[in-house]
Every structure is written in structure tokens, then in C-alpha cells.
Amino acid sequence: MTFNMNVMPHPLNIKMSLLHRLVIIAAILTGMVFPAAAGLGLEGTEDQIKGAMMVNFIQFIKWPDQVMDRTGGVITIGVFGNDHFGHALDPIEGRTVGAYRLSIRRISQLDQLAECQVLFICSSHAHLSSDIFRKVYGLPILTIGEDEDFLHSGGIIRFYMDKNHVRFAINKTAAFDADLKISAKLIEIASTFE
């Protein structure tokens, strides 16, 4: 690969280049089985890319020690709603990311939400946002969604599409309220919500 030093890349391209590199490196280091990387972009369906990114967010999040003591170091990723990931998350069941062992759980009841450390709220259940965030408010649960109002409602990370690329935004206030510490590295490559 050669670089032309006379041409400066657009700042957004640099930012996404870093994101893609972090996601690719994390996928390699954790031994996850997701579509291969080509150049600086990820290949696969939108849902496969979101699934890979969601799993890789875990290594950039610090949960309170008592949560890890209570779960025995297991991070349960709950998917609430009409699961459009299909089998994309299945290969990560039992895998390790950093110090955490991963478990996947499809959730169908609001009463099950507190059993997760990561909660992906499918757009099919976005209409239940107020009920969902009332149930998990103040709990150390990394909430991830796609709905346009997700961050306004109290979600922590929102996926969105921009020019056929999966991007994400972070609500730092919601993360603070959930007692989650997000690495500056992840915040640096995300869009921020204030």
C-alpha cells in the first residue's frame, strides 16, 4: 500500500478508517467468526456488521466490579424484539472478549431486561422505549439501538446509516447514569450526542 503525501484525506475518512481498524483488530484478537475485512471496510450484511461492532464495543466498556462478580465474568448480550441478526451472533456464544465470556439471549419480556449487561433493542420494539428505559434506568446495562430517537430516550449507543456505512453515536450522559465507563478510544471515533 502506498500513500500520496501530497493529498490529505478528508477528516471523516480518517475517523472512519480508525473505526474500521479498531473493529477489525478487535475481531481478530477475540477470534470472532465474522466476515473478513477488505481494505479498510467491513464486508457483510448491515446486520452482520452491527453485530460485530456491538460485540467489539464490549472491550471498550468498563462495568462496575460488583456486576462482574455477580455474573462470574459473563457478559450477557440480550436482543429484545424481532431479531434481525439471524445467526450472525451465534458464533460468539461462549467466546471471550477481554476478561469477559459472552452469552447471547433472545429476550421477549420486559421483566428479562435486567438480566443483561448489553441490551440491543430492535427497531420493532422502539415503541416500548419509555417502558424499557424505565426498567433499566440506573442499571449497568449498555443499551444499543437503531431508532432515530434512541439517544433522546436514554439509550447509550445508536447505530445509524450514513452513505451506506454503519456509524454509531454515543450518549455519554446515559452511560454515566448507567455507571458504565466508556473508553476514550471509542468516544473518539463515535458521533457524540449531547
C-alpha positions as CSV (number, residue, x, y, z in Angstrom):
1,M,0.0,0.0,0.0
2,T,1.4,3.4,-1.0
3,F,0.4,6.8,0.3
4,N,0.5,10.0,-1.6
5,M,1.7,12.6,0.9
6,N,0.5,15.5,-1.3
7,V,-3.1,14.6,-0.8
8,M,-4.6,15.0,2.6
9,P,-7.6,12.6,3.3
10,H,-10.9,14.1,4.4
11,P,-11.1,14.2,8.2
12,L,-14.2,12.0,8.2
13,N,-12.3,9.3,6.2
14,I,-9.5,9.3,8.8
15,K,-12.1,8.9,11.6
16,M,-13.8,6.0,9.9
17,S,-10.5,4.5,8.9
18,L,-9.7,4.3,12.7
19,L,-13.1,2.9,13.5
20,H,-12.7,0.1,10.9
21,R,-9.2,-0.6,12.0
22,L,-10.3,-0.9,15.7
23,V,-13.3,-3.2,14.7
24,I,-11.1,-5.4,12.5
25,I,-8.3,-5.6,15.1
26,A,-10.8,-6.4,17.9
27,A,-12.4,-9.1,15.7
28,I,-9.0,-10.7,15.0
29,L,-7.9,-10.5,18.7
30,T,-11.1,-12.0,20.0
31,G,-11.1,-14.8,17.4
32,M,-14.6,-14.0,16.4
33,V,-16.0,-15.5,13.2
34,F,-17.4,-12.7,11.2
35,P,-17.0,-11.7,7.5
36,A,-13.5,-10.8,6.6
37,A,-12.2,-7.3,6.2
38,A,-11.3,-6.0,2.8
39,G,-9.1,-2.9,2.8
40,L,-10.4,-0.6,5.5
41,G,-14.0,-1.5,5.0
42,L,-16.0,-4.4,6.5
43,E,-17.8,-6.8,4.4
44,G,-21.1,-8.5,5.2
45,T,-24.7,-7.5,5.6
46,E,-25.6,-4.5,7.6
47,D,-26.8,-6.7,10.5
48,Q,-23.5,-8.7,10.5
49,I,-21.5,-5.5,10.7
50,K,-23.7,-4.2,13.5
51,G,-23.4,-7.5,15.3
52,A,-19.6,-7.4,15.0
53,M,-19.4,-3.8,16.2
54,M,-21.8,-4.4,19.1
55,V,-19.6,-7.3,20.3
56,N,-16.4,-5.3,19.9
57,F,-17.9,-2.4,21.9
58,I,-17.6,-4.6,25.0
59,Q,-13.9,-4.3,25.2
60,F,-14.2,-0.5,25.4
61,I,-16.7,-0.6,28.2
62,K,-15.9,-1.0,32.0
63,W,-18.8,-2.4,34.1
64,P,-18.8,-1.9,37.9
65,D,-16.8,-4.7,39.6
66,Q,-19.9,-5.9,41.5
67,V,-21.6,-6.7,38.2
68,M,-18.7,-8.9,37.1
69,D,-18.5,-10.5,40.5
70,R,-22.3,-11.3,40.3
71,T,-22.2,-12.7,36.8
72,G,-18.9,-14.6,37.2
73,G,-17.3,-12.6,34.4
74,V,-20.1,-13.4,31.9
75,I,-21.5,-10.6,29.7
76,T,-25.0,-11.5,28.5
77,I,-26.0,-9.8,25.3
78,G,-29.8,-9.6,25.1
79,V,-31.6,-9.0,21.9
80,F,-35.1,-7.6,22.6
81,G,-37.6,-7.6,19.7
82,N,-37.8,-9.1,16.2
83,D,-34.2,-10.3,16.0
84,H,-32.9,-9.5,12.5
85,F,-29.4,-10.7,13.4
86,G,-30.4,-14.2,12.5
87,H,-27.4,-16.5,13.2
88,A,-24.8,-13.6,13.0
89,L,-24.4,-13.6,16.8
90,D,-24.4,-17.4,17.3
91,P,-20.6,-17.8,16.7
92,I,-19.8,-15.6,19.7
93,E,-21.7,-17.7,22.2
94,G,-19.1,-18.8,24.8
95,R,-16.3,-16.7,23.3
96,T,-14.1,-14.4,25.3
97,V,-13.7,-10.7,24.8
98,G,-11.0,-9.3,27.1
99,A,-11.8,-10.7,30.6
100,Y,-15.5,-11.4,29.7
101,R,-17.1,-14.6,28.5
102,L,-20.1,-13.9,26.2
103,S,-23.6,-15.3,26.2
104,I,-26.4,-14.5,23.8
105,R,-30.0,-14.3,24.9
106,R,-33.1,-13.5,22.9
107,I,-35.5,-11.6,25.2
108,S,-39.3,-11.5,24.8
109,Q,-40.4,-9.9,28.1
110,L,-39.7,-6.6,29.8
111,D,-39.0,-8.4,33.1
112,Q,-36.0,-10.1,31.5
113,L,-34.2,-6.9,30.5
114,A,-32.2,-6.6,33.8
115,E,-30.6,-10.0,33.2
116,C,-28.3,-8.5,30.5
117,Q,-25.2,-6.4,30.6
118,V,-25.6,-5.4,26.9
119,L,-29.1,-4.9,25.5
120,F,-29.9,-4.5,21.8
121,I,-33.3,-3.0,21.3
122,C,-34.6,-3.9,17.9
123,S,-36.5,-1.2,16.0
124,S,-39.6,-3.4,16.1
125,H,-39.8,-2.6,19.9
126,A,-38.8,1.1,19.7
127,H,-42.4,2.0,20.6
128,L,-41.7,0.5,24.1
129,S,-38.8,2.8,24.7
130,S,-40.3,4.6,27.7
131,D,-41.1,1.2,29.4
132,I,-37.7,-0.2,28.5
133,F,-35.7,2.7,29.9
134,R,-37.9,2.9,33.0
135,K,-36.9,-0.8,33.7
136,V,-33.2,-0.3,33.1
137,Y,-32.6,3.2,34.3
138,G,-29.6,3.3,36.7
139,L,-28.7,-0.3,36.0
140,P,-25.3,-1.0,34.5
141,I,-26.6,-2.1,31.1
142,L,-25.1,-1.0,27.8
143,T,-28.2,-0.2,25.7
144,I,-27.8,-0.2,21.9
145,G,-30.5,0.6,19.3
146,E,-31.2,2.0,15.9
147,D,-34.3,4.1,16.3
148,E,-33.9,7.8,15.5
149,D,-35.0,8.9,19.0
150,F,-33.0,6.2,20.8
151,L,-30.4,8.5,22.3
152,H,-33.1,11.1,23.2
153,S,-35.0,8.4,25.0
154,G,-32.0,7.4,27.2
155,G,-30.1,4.9,25.1
156,I,-26.3,4.7,25.2
157,I,-25.2,3.7,21.6
158,R,-27.2,4.2,18.5
159,F,-26.4,2.7,15.1
160,Y,-27.3,4.7,12.0
161,M,-26.5,4.5,8.3
162,D,-24.6,7.3,6.6
163,K,-23.8,6.9,2.9
164,N,-24.1,3.1,3.1
165,H,-21.8,2.9,6.1
166,V,-22.8,1.8,9.6
167,R,-22.0,4.6,12.0
168,F,-22.7,5.0,15.7
169,A,-23.3,7.8,18.2
170,I,-22.8,7.7,22.0
171,N,-24.9,9.3,24.7
172,K,-22.2,9.9,27.4
173,T,-24.8,11.1,29.9
174,A,-26.8,7.9,29.6
175,A,-23.6,5.9,30.0
176,F,-22.7,7.8,33.2
177,D,-26.3,7.3,34.6
178,A,-25.8,3.5,34.0
179,D,-22.4,3.6,35.8
180,L,-20.6,2.5,32.7
181,K,-17.2,3.8,31.8
182,I,-16.7,4.1,28.0
183,S,-13.1,4.2,26.8
184,A,-11.9,7.5,25.3
185,K,-10.9,5.5,22.2
186,L,-14.5,4.5,21.5
187,I,-15.8,8.0,22.2
188,E,-13.2,9.5,19.9
189,I,-14.4,7.5,16.8
190,A,-18.1,7.9,17.6
191,S,-20.5,10.8,16.9
192,T,-21.4,12.3,20.2
193,F,-24.8,13.1,21.4
194,E,-25.2,16.0,23.9
